[in-house]
């Protein structure tokens, strides 16, 4: 699947599906996610589902621990 074939509605649907799956499968793996939810999406969408799972888990970890990653400004024009 090419990037230009993707659309924001598919990504929003993936976020919703992954969040719901994670709520029901706290210790589930990314492989189990793709097996359970992947058939609702394009066959090549597994990598996107794994990335969304990584983001969901990261957000939840920050909520639990209260740790916020410090972001540094990008210095433009420097190497």
PyMOL Python script that loads the backbone (N, CA, C, O; Angstrom):
from pymol import cmd

cmd.read_pdbstr("""\
ATOM      1  N   UNK A   1       0.849  -1.176   0.000  1.00  0.00           N
ATOM      2  CA  UNK A   1       0.000   0.000   0.000  1.00  0.00           C
ATOM      3  C   UNK A   1       0.889   1.232   0.000  1.00  0.00           C
ATOM      4  O   UNK A   1       1.819   1.340   0.799  1.00  0.00           O
ATOM      5  N   UNK A   2       0.601   2.136  -0.882  1.00  0.00           N
ATOM      6  CA  UNK A   2       1.381   3.359  -0.976  1.00  0.00           C
ATOM      7  C   UNK A   2       0.851   4.400  -0.009  1.00  0.00           C
ATOM      8  O   UNK A   2      -0.330   4.402   0.338  1.00  0.00           O
ATOM      9  N   UNK A   3       1.732   5.279   0.420  1.00  0.00           N
ATOM     10  CA  UNK A   3       1.351   6.321   1.369  1.00  0.00           C
ATOM     11  C   UNK A   3       0.201   7.168   0.835  1.00  0.00           C
ATOM     12  O   UNK A   3      -0.715   7.511   1.583  1.00  0.00           O
ATOM     13  N   UNK A   4       0.241   7.502  -0.431  1.00  0.00           N
ATOM     14  CA  UNK A   4      -0.810   8.364  -0.976  1.00  0.00           C
ATOM     15  C   UNK A   4      -2.166   7.664  -1.046  1.00  0.00           C
ATOM     16  O   UNK A   4      -3.195   8.325  -1.192  1.00  0.00           O
ATOM     17  N   UNK A   5      -2.179   6.331  -0.942  1.00  0.00           N
ATOM     18  CA  UNK A   5      -3.444   5.594  -0.916  1.00  0.00           C
ATOM     19  C   UNK A   5      -4.081   5.621   0.471  1.00  0.00           C
ATOM     20  O   UNK A   5      -5.252   5.275   0.628  1.00  0.00           O
ATOM     21  N   UNK A   6      -3.315   6.029   1.465  1.00  0.00           N
ATOM     22  CA  UNK A   6      -3.803   6.092   2.844  1.00  0.00           C
ATOM     23  C   UNK A   6      -4.592   7.388   3.032  1.00  0.00           C
ATOM     24  O   UNK A   6      -4.377   8.366   2.316  1.00  0.00           O
ATOM     25  N   UNK A   7      -5.498   7.383   3.990  1.00  0.00           N
ATOM     26  CA  UNK A   7      -6.231   8.614   4.266  1.00  0.00           C
ATOM     27  C   UNK A   7      -6.441   8.764   5.775  1.00  0.00           C
ATOM     28  O   UNK A   7      -6.345   7.780   6.508  1.00  0.00           O
ATOM     29  N   UNK A   8      -6.724   9.969   6.242  1.00  0.00           N
ATOM     30  CA  UNK A   8      -6.870  10.219   7.675  1.00  0.00           C
ATOM     31  C   UNK A   8      -7.984   9.392   8.326  1.00  0.00           C
ATOM     32  O   UNK A   8      -7.897   9.068   9.511  1.00  0.00           O
ATOM     33  N   UNK A   9      -9.005   9.057   7.583  1.00  0.00           N
ATOM     34  CA  UNK A   9     -10.106   8.263   8.151  1.00  0.00           C
ATOM     35  C   UNK A   9      -9.614   6.867   8.523  1.00  0.00           C
ATOM     36  O   UNK A   9     -10.015   6.322   9.552  1.00  0.00           O
ATOM     37  N   UNK A  10      -8.747   6.285   7.693  1.00  0.00           N
ATOM     38  CA  UNK A  10      -8.198   4.964   8.007  1.00  0.00           C
ATOM     39  C   UNK A  10      -7.335   5.013   9.264  1.00  0.00           C
ATOM     40  O   UNK A  10      -7.398   4.112  10.101  1.00  0.00           O
ATOM     41  N   UNK A  11      -6.537   6.055   9.395  1.00  0.00           N
ATOM     42  CA  UNK A  11      -5.684   6.188  10.570  1.00  0.00           C
ATOM     43  C   UNK A  11      -6.522   6.399  11.833  1.00  0.00           C
ATOM     44  O   UNK A  11      -6.218   5.823  12.878  1.00  0.00           O
ATOM     45  N   UNK A  12      -7.553   7.203  11.748  1.00  0.00           N
ATOM     46  CA  UNK A  12      -8.443   7.405  12.898  1.00  0.00           C
ATOM     47  C   UNK A  12      -9.131   6.099  13.281  1.00  0.00           C
ATOM     48  O   UNK A  12      -9.277   5.792  14.464  1.00  0.00           O
ATOM     49  N   UNK A  13      -9.550   5.337  12.287  1.00  0.00           N
ATOM     50  CA  UNK A  13     -10.177   4.038  12.546  1.00  0.00           C
ATOM     51  C   UNK A  13      -9.183   3.072  13.185  1.00  0.00           C
ATOM     52  O   UNK A  13      -9.547   2.288  14.060  1.00  0.00           O
ATOM     53  N   UNK A  14      -7.924   3.133  12.743  1.00  0.00           N
ATOM     54  CA  UNK A  14      -6.879   2.285  13.329  1.00  0.00           C
ATOM     55  C   UNK A  14      -6.632   2.667  14.786  1.00  0.00           C
ATOM     56  O   UNK A  14      -6.487   1.789  15.636  1.00  0.00           O
ATOM     57  N   UNK A  15      -6.582   3.956  15.084  1.00  0.00           N
ATOM     58  CA  UNK A  15      -6.381   4.395  16.472  1.00  0.00           C
ATOM     59  C   UNK A  15      -7.502   3.877  17.370  1.00  0.00           C
ATOM     60  O   UNK A  15      -7.253   3.395  18.475  1.00  0.00           O
ATOM     61  N   UNK A  16      -8.718   3.981  16.891  1.00  0.00           N
ATOM     62  CA  UNK A  16      -9.866   3.521  17.672  1.00  0.00           C
ATOM     63  C   UNK A  16      -9.808   2.012  17.884  1.00  0.00           C
ATOM     64  O   UNK A  16     -10.029   1.531  18.996  1.00  0.00           O
ATOM     65  N   UNK A  17      -9.512   1.267  16.828  1.00  0.00           N
ATOM     66  CA  UNK A  17      -9.460  -0.195  16.920  1.00  0.00           C
ATOM     67  C   UNK A  17      -8.330  -0.658  17.834  1.00  0.00           C
ATOM     68  O   UNK A  17      -8.517  -1.573  18.636  1.00  0.00           O
ATOM     69  N   UNK A  18      -7.162  -0.033  17.720  1.00  0.00           N
ATOM     70  CA  UNK A  18      -6.018  -0.429  18.539  1.00  0.00           C
ATOM     71  C   UNK A  18      -6.261  -0.094  20.008  1.00  0.00           C
ATOM     72  O   UNK A  18      -5.937  -0.892  20.887  1.00  0.00           O
ATOM     73  N   UNK A  19      -6.825   1.069  20.277  1.00  0.00           N
ATOM     74  CA  UNK A  19      -7.120   1.451  21.659  1.00  0.00           C
ATOM     75  C   UNK A  19      -8.123   0.490  22.287  1.00  0.00           C
ATOM     76  O   UNK A  19      -7.955   0.075  23.434  1.00  0.00           O
ATOM     77  N   UNK A  20      -9.160   0.138  21.541  1.00  0.00           N
ATOM     78  CA  UNK A  20     -10.153  -0.810  22.059  1.00  0.00           C
ATOM     79  C   UNK A  20      -9.526  -2.180  22.285  1.00  0.00           C
ATOM     80  O   UNK A  20      -9.816  -2.842  23.282  1.00  0.00           O
ATOM     81  N   UNK A  21      -8.663  -2.609  21.357  1.00  0.00           N
ATOM     82  CA  UNK A  21      -8.007  -3.905  21.512  1.00  0.00           C
ATOM     83  C   UNK A  21      -7.092  -3.905  22.729  1.00  0.00           C
ATOM     84  O   UNK A  21      -7.075  -4.874  23.489  1.00  0.00           O
ATOM     85  N   UNK A  22      -6.330  -2.829  22.924  1.00  0.00           N
ATOM     86  CA  UNK A  22      -5.414  -2.748  24.060  1.00  0.00           C
ATOM     87  C   UNK A  22      -6.185  -2.744  25.379  1.00  0.00           C
ATOM     88  O   UNK A  22      -5.716  -3.316  26.363  1.00  0.00           O
ATOM     89  N   UNK A  23      -7.356  -2.109  25.416  1.00  0.00           N
ATOM     90  CA  UNK A  23      -8.191  -2.119  26.630  1.00  0.00           C
ATOM     91  C   UNK A  23      -8.569  -3.544  27.022  1.00  0.00           C
ATOM     92  O   UNK A  23      -8.651  -3.860  28.209  1.00  0.00           O
ATOM     93  N   UNK A  24      -8.797  -4.397  26.041  1.00  0.00           N
ATOM     94  CA  UNK A  24      -9.211  -5.775  26.303  1.00  0.00           C
ATOM     95  C   UNK A  24      -8.033  -6.732  26.438  1.00  0.00           C
ATOM     96  O   UNK A  24      -8.184  -7.820  26.992  1.00  0.00           O
ATOM     97  N   UNK A  25      -6.869  -6.343  25.940  1.00  0.00           N
ATOM     98  CA  UNK A  25      -5.693  -7.229  25.927  1.00  0.00           C
ATOM     99  C   UNK A  25      -4.482  -6.474  26.470  1.00  0.00           C
ATOM    100  O   UNK A  25      -3.597  -6.081  25.710  1.00  0.00           O
ATOM    101  N   UNK A  26      -4.449  -6.277  27.758  1.00  0.00           N
ATOM    102  CA  UNK A  26      -3.385  -5.472  28.386  1.00  0.00           C
ATOM    103  C   UNK A  26      -1.985  -6.027  28.131  1.00  0.00           C
ATOM    104  O   UNK A  26      -1.035  -5.255  28.006  1.00  0.00           O
ATOM    105  N   UNK A  27      -1.842  -7.330  28.051  1.00  0.00           N
ATOM    106  CA  UNK A  27      -0.523  -7.933  27.855  1.00  0.00           C
ATOM    107  C   UNK A  27      -0.346  -8.482  26.440  1.00  0.00           C
ATOM    108  O   UNK A  27       0.581  -9.250  26.184  1.00  0.00           O
ATOM    109  N   UNK A  28      -1.225  -8.095  25.529  1.00  0.00           N
ATOM    110  CA  UNK A  28      -1.154  -8.613  24.167  1.00  0.00           C
ATOM    111  C   UNK A  28       0.050  -8.095  23.402  1.00  0.00           C
ATOM    112  O   UNK A  28       0.567  -7.018  23.696  1.00  0.00           O
ATOM    113  N   UNK A  29       0.490  -8.863  22.427  1.00  0.00           N
ATOM    114  CA  UNK A  29       1.642  -8.484  21.608  1.00  0.00           C
ATOM    115  C   UNK A  29       1.168  -7.844  20.300  1.00  0.00           C
ATOM    116  O   UNK A  29      -0.009  -7.908  19.946  1.00  0.00           O
ATOM    117  N   UNK A  30       2.103  -7.236  19.605  1.00  0.00           N
ATOM    118  CA  UNK A  30       1.745  -6.597  18.338  1.00  0.00           C
ATOM    119  C   UNK A  30       1.298  -7.644  17.309  1.00  0.00           C
ATOM    120  O   UNK A  30       0.437  -7.367  16.474  1.00  0.00           O
ATOM    121  N   UNK A  31       1.877  -8.830  17.370  1.00  0.00           N
ATOM    122  CA  UNK A  31       1.453  -9.904  16.471  1.00  0.00           C
ATOM    123  C   UNK A  31       0.015 -10.317  16.719  1.00  0.00           C
ATOM    124  O   UNK A  31      -0.745 -10.565  15.783  1.00  0.00           O
ATOM    125  N   UNK A  32      -0.348 -10.388  17.987  1.00  0.00           N
ATOM    126  CA  UNK A  32      -1.738 -10.722  18.337  1.00  0.00           C
ATOM    127  C   UNK A  32      -2.686  -9.613  17.893  1.00  0.00           C
ATOM    128  O   UNK A  32      -3.809  -9.880  17.466  1.00  0.00           O
ATOM    129  N   UNK A  33      -2.226  -8.372  17.998  1.00  0.00           N
ATOM    130  CA  UNK A  33      -3.043  -7.242  17.536  1.00  0.00           C
ATOM    131  C   UNK A  33      -3.329  -7.367  16.049  1.00  0.00           C
ATOM    132  O   UNK A  33      -4.482  -7.269  15.627  1.00  0.00           O
ATOM    133  N   UNK A  34      -2.294  -7.582  15.256  1.00  0.00           N
ATOM    134  CA  UNK A  34      -2.466  -7.676  13.809  1.00  0.00           C
ATOM    135  C   UNK A  34      -3.354  -8.860  13.452  1.00  0.00           C
ATOM    136  O   UNK A  34      -4.167  -8.768  12.531  1.00  0.00           O
ATOM    137  N   UNK A  35      -3.208  -9.972  14.171  1.00  0.00           N
ATOM    138  CA  UNK A  35      -4.055 -11.138  13.900  1.00  0.00           C
ATOM    139  C   UNK A  35      -5.514 -10.852  14.215  1.00  0.00           C
ATOM    140  O   UNK A  35      -6.405 -11.310  13.499  1.00  0.00           O
ATOM    141  N   UNK A  36      -5.767 -10.100  15.277  1.00  0.00           N
ATOM    142  CA  UNK A  36      -7.143  -9.850  15.702  1.00  0.00           C
ATOM    143  C   UNK A  36      -7.803  -8.712  14.940  1.00  0.00           C
ATOM    144  O   UNK A  36      -8.979  -8.806  14.588  1.00  0.00           O
ATOM    145  N   UNK A  37      -7.072  -7.649  14.682  1.00  0.00           N
ATOM    146  CA  UNK A  37      -7.662  -6.431  14.116  1.00  0.00           C
ATOM    147  C   UNK A  37      -7.291  -6.235  12.650  1.00  0.00           C
ATOM    148  O   UNK A  37      -7.989  -5.531  11.921  1.00  0.00           O
ATOM    149  N   UNK A  38      -6.210  -6.846  12.222  1.00  0.00           N
ATOM    150  CA  UNK A  38      -5.666  -6.599  10.894  1.00  0.00           C
ATOM    151  C   UNK A  38      -6.594  -6.874   9.740  1.00  0.00           C
ATOM    152  O   UNK A  38      -6.485  -6.224   8.700  1.00  0.00           O
ATOM    153  N   UNK A  39      -7.498  -7.810   9.885  1.00  0.00           N
ATOM    154  CA  UNK A  39      -8.371  -8.147   8.745  1.00  0.00           C
ATOM    155  C   UNK A  39      -9.389  -7.048   8.444  1.00  0.00           C
ATOM    156  O   UNK A  39     -10.068  -7.093   7.417  1.00  0.00           O
ATOM    157  N   UNK A  40      -9.497  -6.063   9.336  1.00  0.00           N
ATOM    158  CA  UNK A  40     -10.402  -4.935   9.100  1.00  0.00           C
ATOM    159  C   UNK A  40      -9.764  -3.876   8.199  1.00  0.00           C
ATOM    160  O   UNK A  40     -10.426  -2.926   7.780  1.00  0.00           O
ATOM    161  N   UNK A  41      -8.462  -4.051   7.904  1.00  0.00           N
ATOM    162  CA  UNK A  41      -7.709  -3.049   7.164  1.00  0.00           C
ATOM    163  C   UNK A  41      -7.045  -3.674   5.948  1.00  0.00           C
ATOM    164  O   UNK A  41      -7.113  -4.885   5.742  1.00  0.00           O
ATOM    165  N   UNK A  42      -6.408  -2.840   5.153  1.00  0.00           N
ATOM    166  CA  UNK A  42      -5.643  -3.290   3.990  1.00  0.00           C
ATOM    167  C   UNK A  42      -4.580  -4.288   4.459  1.00  0.00           C
ATOM    168  O   UNK A  42      -4.031  -4.115   5.547  1.00  0.00           O
ATOM    169  N   UNK A  43      -4.275  -5.314   3.684  1.00  0.00           N
ATOM    170  CA  UNK A  43      -3.301  -6.330   4.107  1.00  0.00           C
ATOM    171  C   UNK A  43      -1.922  -5.769   4.480  1.00  0.00           C
ATOM    172  O   UNK A  43      -1.229  -6.363   5.305  1.00  0.00           O
ATOM    173  N   UNK A  44      -1.519  -4.658   3.902  1.00  0.00           N
ATOM    174  CA  UNK A  44      -0.222  -4.056   4.202  1.00  0.00           C
ATOM    175  C   UNK A  44      -0.268  -3.078   5.369  1.00  0.00           C
ATOM    176  O   UNK A  44       0.725  -2.402   5.637  1.00  0.00           O
ATOM    177  N   UNK A  45      -1.390  -2.986   6.064  1.00  0.00           N
ATOM    178  CA  UNK A  45      -1.570  -1.996   7.121  1.00  0.00           C
ATOM    179  C   UNK A  45      -1.022  -2.470   8.471  1.00  0.00           C
ATOM    180  O   UNK A  45      -1.108  -1.733   9.453  1.00  0.00           O
ATOM    181  N   UNK A  46      -0.473  -3.660   8.539  1.00  0.00           N
ATOM    182  CA  UNK A  46       0.048  -4.202   9.796  1.00  0.00           C
ATOM    183  C   UNK A  46       1.106  -3.327  10.428  1.00  0.00           C
ATOM    184  O   UNK A  46       1.131  -3.167  11.649  1.00  0.00           O
ATOM    185  N   UNK A  47       1.977  -2.759   9.620  1.00  0.00           N
ATOM    186  CA  UNK A  47       3.032  -1.904  10.159  1.00  0.00           C
ATOM    187  C   UNK A  47       2.443  -0.644  10.796  1.00  0.00           C
ATOM    188  O   UNK A  47       2.965  -0.154  11.798  1.00  0.00           O
ATOM    189  N   UNK A  48       1.379  -0.129  10.230  1.00  0.00           N
ATOM    190  CA  UNK A  48       0.712   1.044  10.801  1.00  0.00           C
ATOM    191  C   UNK A  48       0.051   0.674  12.123  1.00  0.00           C
ATOM    192  O   UNK A  48       0.128   1.434  13.088  1.00  0.00           O
ATOM    193  N   UNK A  49      -0.592  -0.479  12.175  1.00  0.00           N
ATOM    194  CA  UNK A  49      -1.230  -0.916  13.415  1.00  0.00           C
ATOM    195  C   UNK A  49      -0.204  -1.093  14.528  1.00  0.00           C
ATOM    196  O   UNK A  49      -0.460  -0.728  15.675  1.00  0.00           O
ATOM    197  N   UNK A  50       0.954  -1.651  14.194  1.00  0.00           N
ATOM    198  CA  UNK A  50       2.021  -1.801  15.193  1.00  0.00           C
ATOM    199  C   UNK A  50       2.503  -0.441  15.680  1.00  0.00           C
ATOM    200  O   UNK A  50       2.752  -0.264  16.873  1.00  0.00           O
ATOM    201  N   UNK A  51       2.636   0.515  14.777  1.00  0.00           N
ATOM    202  CA  UNK A  51       3.074   1.861  15.151  1.00  0.00           C
ATOM    203  C   UNK A  51       2.040   2.542  16.042  1.00  0.00           C
ATOM    204  O   UNK A  51       2.401   3.224  17.000  1.00  0.00           O
ATOM    205  N   UNK A  52       0.774   2.365  15.738  1.00  0.00           N
ATOM    206  CA  UNK A  52      -0.280   2.951  16.567  1.00  0.00           C
ATOM    207  C   UNK A  52      -0.262   2.309  17.951  1.00  0.00           C
ATOM    208  O   UNK A  52      -0.448   3.000  18.952  1.00  0.00           O
ATOM    209  N   UNK A  53      -0.041   1.000  18.019  1.00  0.00           N
ATOM    210  CA  UNK A  53       0.060   0.325  19.316  1.00  0.00           C
ATOM    211  C   UNK A  53       1.224   0.889  20.125  1.00  0.00           C
ATOM    212  O   UNK A  53       1.089   1.116  21.327  1.00  0.00           O
ATOM    213  N   UNK A  54       2.353   1.114  19.482  1.00  0.00           N
ATOM    214  CA  UNK A  54       3.513   1.693  20.150  1.00  0.00           C
ATOM    215  C   UNK A  54       3.167   3.069  20.713  1.00  0.00           C
ATOM    216  O   UNK A  54       3.534   3.383  21.845  1.00  0.00           O
ATOM    217  N   UNK A  55       2.463   3.892  19.935  1.00  0.00           N
ATOM    218  CA  UNK A  55       2.068   5.229  20.390  1.00  0.00           C
ATOM    219  C   UNK A  55       1.076   5.154  21.546  1.00  0.00           C
ATOM    220  O   UNK A  55       1.211   5.890  22.523  1.00  0.00           O
ATOM    221  N   UNK A  56       0.089   4.280  21.447  1.00  0.00           N
ATOM    222  CA  UNK A  56      -0.910   4.126  22.509  1.00  0.00           C
ATOM    223  C   UNK A  56      -0.231   3.700  23.808  1.00  0.00           C
ATOM    224  O   UNK A  56      -0.524   4.245  24.872  1.00  0.00           O
ATOM    225  N   UNK A  57       0.666   2.736  23.723  1.00  0.00           N
ATOM    226  CA  UNK A  57       1.369   2.273  24.923  1.00  0.00           C
ATOM    227  C   UNK A  57       2.239   3.381  25.512  1.00  0.00           C
ATOM    228  O   UNK A  57       2.329   3.512  26.733  1.00  0.00           O
ATOM    229  N   UNK A  58       2.873   4.172  24.665  1.00  0.00           N
ATOM    230  CA  UNK A  58       3.700   5.277  25.140  1.00  0.00           C
ATOM    231  C   UNK A  58       2.884   6.335  25.852  1.00  0.00           C
ATOM    232  O   UNK A  58       3.297   6.846  26.894  1.00  0.00           O
ATOM    233  N   UNK A  59       1.730   6.668  25.301  1.00  0.00           N
ATOM    234  CA  UNK A  59       0.856   7.669  25.935  1.00  0.00           C
ATOM    235  C   UNK A  59       0.364   7.167  27.287  1.00  0.00           C
ATOM    236  O   UNK A  59       0.328   7.917  28.263  1.00  0.00           O
ATOM    237  N   UNK A  60      -0.006   5.914  27.335  1.00  0.00           N
ATOM    238  CA  UNK A  60      -0.498   5.360  28.601  1.00  0.00           C
ATOM    239  C   UNK A  60       0.601   5.278  29.646  1.00  0.00           C
ATOM    240  O   UNK A  60       0.341   5.488  30.831  1.00  0.00           O
ATOM    241  N   UNK A  61       1.811   4.980  29.233  1.00  0.00           N
ATOM    242  CA  UNK A  61       2.928   4.926  30.179  1.00  0.00           C
ATOM    243  C   UNK A  61       3.179   6.301  30.782  1.00  0.00           C
ATOM    244  O   UNK A  61       3.454   6.411  31.977  1.00  0.00           O
ATOM    245  N   UNK A  62       3.089   7.343  29.974  1.00  0.00           N
ATOM    246  CA  UNK A  62       3.268   8.698  30.497  1.00  0.00           C
ATOM    247  C   UNK A  62       2.152   9.077  31.458  1.00  0.00           C
ATOM    248  O   UNK A  62       2.393   9.769  32.447  1.00  0.00           O
ATOM    249  N   UNK A  63       0.939   8.631  31.176  1.00  0.00           N
ATOM    250  CA  UNK A  63      -0.182   8.916  32.079  1.00  0.00           C
ATOM    251  C   UNK A  63       0.016   8.244  33.430  1.00  0.00           C
ATOM    252  O   UNK A  63      -0.275   8.832  34.471  1.00  0.00           O
ATOM    253  N   UNK A  64       0.509   7.021  33.411  1.00  0.00           N
ATOM    254  CA  UNK A  64       0.694   6.258  34.644  1.00  0.00           C
ATOM    255  C   UNK A  64       1.853   6.798  35.465  1.00  0.00           C
ATOM    256  O   UNK A  64       1.733   6.973  36.678  1.00  0.00           O
ATOM    257  N   UNK A  65       2.981   7.064  34.801  1.00  0.00           N
ATOM    258  CA  UNK A  65       4.179   7.477  35.531  1.00  0.00           C
ATOM    259  C   UNK A  65       4.240   8.968  35.793  1.00  0.00           C
ATOM    260  O   UNK A  65       4.911   9.410  36.726  1.00  0.00           O
ATOM    261  N   UNK A  66       3.556   9.734  34.990  1.00  0.00           N
ATOM    262  CA  UNK A  66       3.612  11.181  35.133  1.00  0.00           C
ATOM    263  C   UNK A  66       4.883  11.781  34.557  1.00  0.00           C
ATOM    264  O   UNK A  66       5.146  12.970  34.741  1.00  0.00           O
ATOM    265  N   UNK A  67       5.666  10.980  33.868  1.00  0.00           N
ATOM    266  CA  UNK A  67       6.915  11.462  33.270  1.00  0.00           C
ATOM    267  C   UNK A  67       6.612  12.029  31.890  1.00  0.00           C
ATOM    268  O   UNK A  67       5.989  11.377  31.053  1.00  0.00           O
ATOM    269  N   UNK A  68       7.062  13.242  31.678  1.00  0.00           N
ATOM    270  CA  UNK A  68       6.877  13.883  30.388  1.00  0.00           C
ATOM    271  C   UNK A  68       8.247  14.063  29.762  1.00  0.00           C
ATOM    272  O   UNK A  68       9.146  14.646  30.368  1.00  0.00           O
ATOM    273  N   UNK A  69       8.399  13.564  28.561  1.00  0.00           N
ATOM    274  CA  UNK A  69       9.680  13.706  27.864  1.00  0.00           C
ATOM    275  C   UNK A  69       9.895  15.164  27.511  1.00  0.00           C
ATOM    276  O   UNK A  69       8.990  15.837  27.018  1.00  0.00           O
ATOM    277  N   UNK A  70      11.088  15.641  27.766  1.00  0.00           N
ATOM    278  CA  UNK A  70      11.411  17.022  27.460  1.00  0.00           C
ATOM    279  C   UNK A  70      11.790  17.117  25.992  1.00  0.00           C
ATOM    280  O   UNK A  70      12.611  16.343  25.499  1.00  0.00           O
ATOM    281  N   UNK A  71      11.203  18.043  25.321  1.00  0.00           N
ATOM    282  CA  UNK A  71      11.482  18.223  23.896  1.00  0.00           C
ATOM    283  C   UNK A  71      12.384  19.435  23.726  1.00  0.00           C
ATOM    284  O   UNK A  71      12.133  20.500  24.290  1.00  0.00           O
ATOM    285  N   UNK A  72      13.419  19.256  22.953  1.00  0.00           N
ATOM    286  CA  UNK A  72      14.358  20.342  22.695  1.00  0.00           C
ATOM    287  C   UNK A  72      14.027  20.997  21.354  1.00  0.00           C
ATOM    288  O   UNK A  72      13.639  20.313  20.407  1.00  0.00           O
ATOM    289  N   UNK A  73      14.178  22.312  21.273  1.00  0.00           N
ATOM    290  CA  UNK A  73      13.894  22.980  19.992  1.00  0.00           C
ATOM    291  C   UNK A  73      14.915  22.569  18.934  1.00  0.00           C
ATOM    292  O   UNK A  73      16.077  22.292  19.232  1.00  0.00           O
ATOM    293  N   UNK A  74      14.454  22.540  17.726  1.00  0.00           N
ATOM    294  CA  UNK A  74      15.322  22.193  16.612  1.00  0.00           C
ATOM    295  C   UNK A  74      16.126  23.429  16.225  1.00  0.00           C
ATOM    296  O   UNK A  74      15.565  24.506  16.027  1.00  0.00           O
ATOM    297  N   UNK A  75      17.418  23.270  16.122  1.00  0.00           N
ATOM    298  CA  UNK A  75      18.276  24.367  15.693  1.00  0.00           C
ATOM    299  C   UNK A  75      18.449  24.284  14.192  1.00  0.00           C
ATOM    300  O   UNK A  75      19.128  23.393  13.683  1.00  0.00           O
ATOM    301  N   UNK A  76      17.846  25.197  13.502  1.00  0.00           N
ATOM    302  CA  UNK A  76      17.889  25.161  12.048  1.00  0.00           C
ATOM    303  C   UNK A  76      19.186  25.772  11.540  1.00  0.00           C
ATOM    304  O   UNK A  76      19.688  26.744  12.104  1.00  0.00           O
ATOM    305  N   UNK A  77      19.717  25.205  10.486  1.00  0.00           N
ATOM    306  CA  UNK A  77      20.913  25.737   9.861  1.00  0.00           C
ATOM    307  C   UNK A  77      22.199  25.304  10.534  1.00  0.00           C
ATOM    308  O   UNK A  77      23.274  25.750  10.134  1.00  0.00           O
ATOM    309  N   UNK A  78      22.126  24.447  11.547  1.00  0.00           N
ATOM    310  CA  UNK A  78      23.333  23.964  12.215  1.00  0.00           C
ATOM    311  C   UNK A  78      23.540  22.500  11.868  1.00  0.00           C
ATOM    312  O   UNK A  78      22.578  21.755  11.681  1.00  0.00           O
ATOM    313  N   UNK A  79      24.774  22.102  11.786  1.00  0.00           N
ATOM    314  CA  UNK A  79      25.068  20.702  11.508  1.00  0.00           C
ATOM    315  C   UNK A  79      25.725  20.045  12.674  1.00  0.00           C
ATOM    316  O   UNK A  79      26.045  18.857  12.613  1.00  0.00           O
TER     317      UNK A  79
END
""", "prot")
cmd.dss("prot")
cmd.show_as("cartoon", "prot")
cmd.util.cbc("prot")
cmd.orient("prot")
